Amino acid sequence: MSGGIYAYCYVERFSTICSYRPIEIIVINDGSTDNTSEILQALQCQYNSLLKVVSQRNNGVSEARNRGIKEAKGKYICFLDSDDE
């Protein structure tokens, strides 16, 4: 399954069940080569106020997480990877 499908599921789930507000969902697209970019663009249109998408070339999980930390404005951070279930 593509990383975009996982991102879609995560955003859909967290946008509806997370009771903590305000919520900020940041997705770091770390150089995916599948249809993840297209899925993230569609999600960003749907969840514009909740979702921030950052695309970068593939730099690995550490760089992606560090970028997410830099982009975050909230008090709490939770990391999810495309292979988490």
N, C-alpha and C positions, 0 to 999 in steps of 0.2 A: 504494500500500500504506500502511496506517495506521502511525503511529508506534508503536503498541502491538505490532504484529507485529515490527517491528525490535527493540523492547525485548525481546520474547520470545526472538528469535533470539540476541541478544547475551547475555542472562542464561544461556540454555541452553548456549551455546558456552563462555562464560568459566567457568561453574561446573564444567564437566567437564574442560576442557583446561588451565586455569591451574594450574601446579604450585606457584606461590608461595602459601604459607599463612602466616598467615591472610589471607583475601581478603575485601574489602568491596566490594560493588557498590551504588552509589548511583544512583538514577534520579530525575532532576528532571522532573516532569511540568509543563511550562511552559504551562499553560492549554490543553491539547489539547481539541478539540471532537469527536473521533471516539471510538472505543471503547477508547482507550489506558488510561483509568482502570480499567476492568473487567479488562483483561488484566493490568495491574500488580497489582491486588488478588489475582488468582489466583496470579501468580508469587510474591507476598509470602507467601502461605500455603504454597506449595511450598518456597520457599528462605528461610524466615524468618531463619535464622542468618546468611545471606550478603547478603541484599537489604534495602536501606532505600529506601523510596519517599517522596519529598517532592513534594507538589502545591502549586502556587502559580498565581496568575493570570498571564496572559501578560505577561512583562516583558522578553522577548528573550533572545537567546543569552548575552550578557554577564552578565546578572543570574542566569541559570540556572547558568552555570559558577561564578560567585562563590558562589552558594548551595551548590553541590556541594563547593567547597573548604572552606567553613565547616563543612559536615556531616562531612567526611572526618576519619578518625582515623589513617589509615595513613601509610606513608612515601612511597609512590608514587601518582601520579594519572595517569590516562589519560582523555581526553575522547573520547566517541563521540557523534555526532549521528545522527538518524534517516535522514539522507541519505548517510551513510558506507557504503561497501560493502566 
